[in-house]
Structures are given as structure tokens and as C-alpha cells.
Amino acid sequence: MLHDYGQIGILVIISLIFPLGAVVTSWALRMVNVRPDVPSNPVMTDTYECGLRTEGPSLVQFNFRFYYIALLFVLFDVELVFLFPWAIIYDTMGWPGFFEGVGFIGILCLGILYAWRKGALEWR
Amino acid sequence: MVDLSFGDTLFGFWNWVDAIIRILIIVIAMTVMVIYLTYGERKVVARFQQRLGPTRTGPAGLLQGIADAVKLVGKEDIRPHNADRWVFEFAPFATFIPVLMTLVILPFAKDWGVRNMTLGLFYVFAILGLNIVGIMMAGLGSGNKFALLGGIRAAAQMISYEIPLVLSLLSVAMITGTLNLNIIAEQQDRYPYIILQPLAFLIFFTAMLSELHRAPFDIPVAESEIVGGYFVEYSGIRWSMFQLSEYAAMWAFTVFGSIVFFGGWQFPKGGDWGWGWQLALTMGKSLTFIIAIMWVRTTVPRLRIDQLMSFCWKILLPLSLVQIIANAFIIVYGGEYWLLSLTSGIGAIALVAIIINRAFRRSTKTTGLVGAYRSLQVPAP
């Protein structure tokens, strides 16, 4: 089993070669003066905003409700990790397996209902 | 120990040489596919909008994608002076590598993929979820307000829709009893799983559109709001990597969806007619899927973020949970498979009815706009 993931890990390194090759090709074209060099005009490396000079910091405020979404996501993603093994073997366990799964999903449903009632899913 | 290779190695070489040759084939196929998907998308969308699309470069514009690729390699690689250097430069890699690693385990024909994994279905979500990291890196590292907003929107949308996506595939995994994609395709020799689980397919398709941020779920890359989103500061080869990973993810998702829901290489006569027919089946199904995605893009207008999030958390998530419990009940009870089709079909009809009701109802209620314009009142959707 771990053997599988070792092979996949080596394939990650091999797949890194492909995008790196594209970047290196672009860099090599710059070396032989086919591609323009790094821009000398300072306006080109300025942050794009709307055509005028950028105002203020770039780390602007955004809606805090994105944090609620992230918290709910963590809740449900952990649930999914536990549901996959259950989904493969529940039919061999019969009714006890069914009720355990339903209980687990039910507790999570209570969680989403609580978040819903508290208004965490609304965007006002 | 489980042997990862598919029995006989393709070229009779050592296992690793075989794997490397296979991944090279995948990379070349992916590049050609992406070049012609961009061309195909421009052509299809142009036809939907009663235009001609690219016609000048080569016969019927067929060389347009190659010309674009050459242009992008030759463009200068600008990094804004207040960008975070390494985060900015590595974000395209972090976006692209997960997509390629997903393509590595998809079986394109019987026993033909790069690796055959026991946990293939699970691996796809685990790896495609890493895509978000690259997008957030691009958003935060660019030092740009629009890029930051686009990255945050993309992250929120992708993590939200990942849950209905995985739950819909979980309900298919409950029927298959395995997570190996090759075996899942092989089981569908009599009927594809969309017949058993139409609701799961609808949820998968919706969530797939959202994960790929295609219209109507394209607020992270909305040109008219945040000038292109998280890749606004990229140019040249790094921008083309974002484009490449977007289209490659579209291809990977459609091949994956056609394996899980439409029988992949197996469904009509795949086991009997040889690998050419199997490859044609996989590619035909995935291209049909892609044309459906383009059709949706040209038909449906963009959603607002509150509509998007409430559609995910209040409609798709409860429906998929109900479907899982119904599946478990029917299978443990020992019911026939047509009961699965029945319950899932009722759910699918309910979902379509909800969508139609939401789209066509005329409400006089008003709701506040999000963000800075909260004082304005607009009619509720």
C-alpha cells in the first residue's frame, strides 16, 4: 500500500519536469534575445489596478463570512474521510453498520442545521 | 502487496521505464488536448453567439492554438515589484502539478493508465483539492487587490462545492463497493451508473462546473468584476500554465465523470471490441461532456456569491446526504437496483424543480447586496 504512494511521489517529481521545462524554454529564449528582457520601464512592474497608480495596501479587507465557510468545510471534510471506509464495507455489516452510519451523518446534519439557524450560511 | 502496474508492462521494459513512458504519453496528449480545447471552445462559443471564431491561422483556424502557445512562450515574464517573489513564481507549479497527478491514475482504456490505484476515487479528490493551494498562493503572492479577492473567492467556492462533489461520488462508491477506477468502469458492462444515480450525476455536474470555475460559477475569474481574478498579474509562460491547468482539469474531470457515471471505456461493448473502441468511447464521452460545459457557459448568466453559497449548502448538501442514507437503506435491506434508480430519480426531479422554481419565481422581497453596498436594496433572486 505504501509502495503505491512511493511510486506516485516519484511521479510528482517527474511531472515537475514538464512545467519547469516550459519556464526554462522561456528563459532560454530571453538569453538568445528572442524574448524581451525583464522590462526596464518601472510602470510595467507596477501592480495593476485600473490603469492609474495603485492606491493603498494590496491586502484589502474581505467579507469575514469566508471564515465560516472554511470552518464548515473542515467539519465536513473530516466527515468525508471517515465516510469513505464506511461506504465500502457497510453492506457486509448489515443493520448495525447502517445505523452507525446514519447516526454519524445525523450528528453532522445537526451541525449544519445549527449553522443554518445561526445564520452562518446567509450573506447579509 | 498490490501491484500498481497493469499486469504486463506496455513496452516490456523495467517497470519504471514503463511508467515514465506512460506519463510522457499523458503529458503530450494533455498538451495537444489543451491546445485544441482552447481552439474548440473559441469555435463552439463563437457558433453559439453567431460568430465564426478563429479562421485565419491555418485551415479553419486549426493552428490558432499552436500560434498562441508560441506567442506565450515568447512573451516577457513580468513580476510586479511588490509581489512576494517565491510565492508568486511557484504558484503556477502548485496549480498545475495536482492536475497532472490526477491524469496519472485515470484509466483511458482497459488496463491503460499510468498507475492503477486501489484508492483511485479517493485519490482524485485528495489531489484535486490541492489545486486550491496554488490558487491561494497566486492570489496572496501577487500583491494585488483583485488577485487577493479572486483567490479568496476561488478558495471559498471550491472548498464549498467539494463537499457535494465528494458526497455524490460517495453514493456511487456505495454501489460499486470499490474505489478502484478501473474496476468501477469494468462493472458497468450492462448499464452505466447514471441510470442508478441520476441525482448524483446532477450534483456532480454542478459541482464540477464550480470546481472548474466555469460559468455560471465563474465569480473567481469574473472579468467584469475583478479583471480576471487570481492570475491578473501573471503574463507569458506562467499565465499559460494557469490556462493549461484550467483546461487540463476540465479534461481530467470529464474523463473522471465519464468513467464513474457513463461507463468509461466499458459501457457499450467496450470489453469486446478492443482498445481502439475503448479509447474512442472515453474520449467521445469526455468531449460530449466538455461541449455540455460550453453550452451551459453560453446559456446561463453568472450567479452572485450569496446565491452560489446557499445553493451549495442549502440544496446540494442536504440532497446528497439524503441520497446516501436512502442508498444505504435500500442496499442493506436487500432491495433491487431499480429502487435506487427510483429514489435517485425522484431526487433528481426535485433538484430540477427547485432550480426551475428559483430561476423563474417572481419575488417582490428585497435583500441587501453584499459588501460595501449594503445600503442598496435589490429584488431577491
Interface residues (C-beta under 8 A of the other chain):
Chain A: M1 H3 D4 Q7 I8 I10 L11 V12 I14 S15 L16 F18 P19 L20 A22 V23 T25 S26 W27 L29 R30 V34 R35 P36 D37 V38 P39 P42 M44 T45 D46 T47 Y48 E49 S58 L59 V60 F62 N63 F66 I69 A70 L72 F73 F76 D77 L80 L83 F84 A87 I88 Y90 D91 G94 W95 G97 F98 G101 V102 I105 L108 C109 I112 W116 L121 E122 W123 R124
Chain B: M1 V2 L4 W16 A19 I20 I23 V27 V73 G74 K75 E76 D77 I78 R79 P80 H81 N82 A83 P92 F93 F96 I97 L100 M101 V104 V114 R115 M117 T118 F122 Y123 F125 S142 G143 N144 K145 F146 L148 L149 I152 A155 A156 I159 S160 E162 I163 V166 L167 L170 A173 M174 G177 T178 L179 V227 V232 E233 G236 I237 R238 S240 M241 I305 D306 M309 S310 W313 K314 L317 P318 L321 I324 I325 A328 F329 I331 V332 T367 G368 V370 G371 R374
